Amino acid sequence: MMPDPCPSIEGKVAVFGIGGQVGSALTLALGEKAIPLSREAVDLSEPLKVSEMLFALKPAAVINAAAYTAVDKAEQEEALATAINADSPAIMADYCSTHNIPFLHYSTDYVFNGEGDRPWVESDTPAPLSAYGRSKLAGERKLAEIGGKHLILRTSWVFDAFHTNFFNTMLRLGREREEIAVVGDQFGAPTYGPHLAGGSLAALERAVRMDQFPTGVYHMAAEGVTTWKDFAEAIFEGALESGILKSAPVVRAITSEEFGAPAVRPKNSRLSMEKLKWVFGIALPDWRDGLTHALEIKREAARHAH
Ligand SMILES: NC(=O)c1ccc[n+]([C@@H]2O[C@H](COP(=O)([O-])OP(=O)(O)OC[C@H]3O[C@@H](n4cnc5c(N)ncnc54)[C@H](OP(=O)(O)O)[C@@H]3O)[C@@H](O)[C@H]2O)c1
């Protein structure tokens, strides 16, 4: 059995979003301590249901890894994205504040406008460029108003070996294409889901043990910085080395404007992790370590398939 990552929380932890990249890793790390809540169990587009569920479950802590994360589609569905990313998290925060239990929630680098090349600090003024970014910022603001014992962890560019994401899309395109065009003018840190889950639970455990719960916003992303184009090249290089791909496509850098996604992304998504290190003494591994891990899982899966 794995050791309890949050021994100071006496009781079970309700986890929303267990089908997602972060929620699945959290559920695995928490083991029997988790009360796993899928979309089927409670749909966050109906905030009142969230309240009913929490009153019925009476958890000792709540973690919300559920979110409307379809960044481009959110441009057409901002009201729905806001219900899921702001109204339901506010209901969770209300419950946690009323019952004096800790609440862990996630936000995003997309709350920033991406200007400059300095890593964003938590006190920088958000100015989201997209409906998704606005909906996540609305969630942050509601939590700040409600107060209580909460941690809001802003992360970036999440990937793992199992879900639909940039990493898996590149591996698929790597088999299908000889050349691909990838955005080369956005800078950030690809954050490995299991690393983020581990860091989140470590931060939560430390927060609970502090004399005063350090409520607030924290940046928690992988160490290091890259672009999507360089991330793609690193994926192909690793996939070739480990035999996951037999050949890799040529990667051509294009601008965000050339790519032309419906939602505008920040060009500078670098997040400063100084506050996280200072308050909790925690830093996530480098994005390259996460990539190595994800590739190992793929290699093992390919080996077992043969
Ligand atoms: N992915 C990124 O690159 C990224 C970057 C920065 C911040 N974040 C933030 O990090 C957190 C975790 O993201 P992730 O990458 O793990 O997201 P993800 O893989 O897209 O998972 C999101 C989860 O939310 C669930 N969900 C969506 N709509 C729901 C609804 N109406 N009711 C209940 N559940 C619903 C999904 O359920 P189903 O499994 O049923 O679809 C899924 O389990 C989110 O707060 C996200 O905003 C993510």
The ligand as an SDF file (V2000), in Angstrom:
LIG
                    3D

 48 52  0  0  0  0  0  0  0  0999 V2000
   -4.7840   20.9700  -19.3400 N   0  0  0  0  0  0  0  0  0  0  0  0
   -4.0030   22.0230  -19.2470 C   0  0  0  0  0  0  0  0  0  0  0  0
   -3.1200   22.2510  -20.0650 O   0  0  0  0  0  0  0  0  0  0  0  0
   -4.1800   22.9800  -18.0930 C   0  0  0  0  0  0  0  0  0  0  0  0
   -3.3650   24.1250  -18.0490 C   0  0  0  0  0  0  0  0  0  0  0  0
   -3.5210   25.0150  -16.9850 C   0  0  0  0  0  0  0  0  0  0  0  0
   -4.4640   24.7670  -16.0130 C   0  0  0  0  0  0  0  0  0  0  0  0
   -5.2410   23.6630  -16.0750 N   0  0  0  0  0  0  0  0  0  0  0  0
   -6.2410   23.4460  -15.0310 C   0  0  0  0  0  0  0  0  0  0  0  0
   -5.8640   22.2630  -14.3170 O   0  0  0  0  0  0  0  0  0  0  0  0
   -7.0360   21.5920  -13.8710 C   0  0  0  0  0  0  0  0  0  0  0  0
   -7.0020   20.1440  -14.3100 C   0  0  0  0  0  0  0  0  0  0  0  0
   -6.9420   20.1110  -15.7300 O   0  0  0  0  0  0  0  0  0  0  0  0
   -6.7970   18.7510  -16.5720 P   0  0  0  0  0  0  0  0  0  0  0  0
   -5.7350   18.9610  -17.5620 O   0  0  0  0  0  0  0  0  0  0  0  0
   -6.7460   17.5920  -15.6460 O   0  0  0  0  0  0  0  0  0  0  0  0
   -8.2030   18.7830  -17.3130 O   0  0  0  0  0  0  0  0  0  0  0  0
   -8.9000   17.6130  -18.1600 P   0  0  0  0  0  0  0  0  0  0  0  0
   -7.9530   16.4860  -18.3980 O   0  0  0  0  0  0  0  0  0  0  0  0
   -9.5710   18.2840  -19.3040 O   0  0  0  0  0  0  0  0  0  0  0  0
  -10.0020   17.0890  -17.1400 O   0  0  0  0  0  0  0  0  0  0  0  0
  -11.0720   17.8770  -16.7810 C   0  0  0  0  0  0  0  0  0  0  0  0
  -12.0270   17.0500  -15.9740 C   0  0  0  0  0  0  0  0  0  0  0  0
  -13.1550   17.8630  -15.6920 O   0  0  0  0  0  0  0  0  0  0  0  0
  -14.2980   17.0970  -15.9280 C   0  0  0  0  0  0  0  0  0  0  0  0
  -15.4330   17.9120  -16.3040 N   0  0  0  0  0  0  0  0  0  0  0  0
  -15.5730   18.7150  -17.3800 C   0  0  0  0  0  0  0  0  0  0  0  0
  -16.8100   19.2490  -17.4050 N   0  0  0  0  0  0  0  0  0  0  0  0
  -17.4430   18.7560  -16.3190 C   0  0  0  0  0  0  0  0  0  0  0  0
  -18.7590   18.9120  -15.8030 C   0  0  0  0  0  0  0  0  0  0  0  0
  -19.6630   19.6780  -16.4070 N   0  0  0  0  0  0  0  0  0  0  0  0
  -19.0720   18.2620  -14.6570 N   0  0  0  0  0  0  0  0  0  0  0  0
  -18.1890   17.4640  -14.0340 C   0  0  0  0  0  0  0  0  0  0  0  0
  -16.9430   17.2650  -14.4850 N   0  0  0  0  0  0  0  0  0  0  0  0
  -16.5850   17.9130  -15.6160 C   0  0  0  0  0  0  0  0  0  0  0  0
  -13.9430   16.1520  -17.0590 C   0  0  0  0  0  0  0  0  0  0  0  0
  -14.8470   15.0870  -17.0450 O   0  0  0  0  0  0  0  0  0  0  0  0
  -14.8570   13.9450  -18.1980 P   0  0  0  0  0  0  0  0  0  0  0  0
  -13.7050   13.0470  -17.8330 O   0  0  0  0  0  0  0  0  0  0  0  0
  -16.1840   13.3110  -18.0340 O   0  0  0  0  0  0  0  0  0  0  0  0
  -14.6870   14.6710  -19.4880 O   0  0  0  0  0  0  0  0  0  0  0  0
  -12.5270   15.7860  -16.6800 C   0  0  0  0  0  0  0  0  0  0  0  0
  -12.5310   14.7100  -15.7730 O   0  0  0  0  0  0  0  0  0  0  0  0
   -8.2260   22.4020  -14.4020 C   0  0  0  0  0  0  0  0  0  0  0  0
   -8.6390   23.3000  -13.4170 O   0  0  0  0  0  0  0  0  0  0  0  0
   -7.6290   23.1850  -15.5590 C   0  0  0  0  0  0  0  0  0  0  0  0
   -8.3300   24.3890  -15.7870 O   0  0  0  0  0  0  0  0  0  0  0  0
   -5.1120   22.7550  -17.0940 C   0  0  0  0  0  0  0  0  0  0  0  0
  1  2  1  0
  2  3  2  0
  2  4  1  0
  4  5  1  0
  4 48  2  0
  5  6  2  0
  6  7  1  0
  7  8  2  0
  8  9  1  0
  8 48  1  0
  9 10  1  0
  9 46  1  0
 10 11  1  0
 11 12  1  0
 11 44  1  0
 12 13  1  0
 13 14  1  0
 14 15  2  0
 14 16  1  0
 14 17  1  0
 17 18  1  0
 18 19  2  0
 18 20  1  0
 18 21  1  0
 21 22  1  0
 22 23  1  0
 23 24  1  0
 23 42  1  0
 24 25  1  0
 25 26  1  0
 25 36  1  0
 26 27  1  0
 26 35  1  0
 27 28  2  0
 28 29  1  0
 29 30  1  0
 29 35  2  0
 30 31  1  0
 30 32  2  0
 32 33  1  0
 33 34  2  0
 34 35  1  0
 36 37  1  0
 36 42  1  0
 37 38  1  0
 38 39  2  0
 38 40  1  0
 38 41  1  0
 42 43  1  0
 44 45  1  0
 44 46  1  0
 46 47  1  0
M  CHG  2   8   1  16  -1
M  END
$$$$
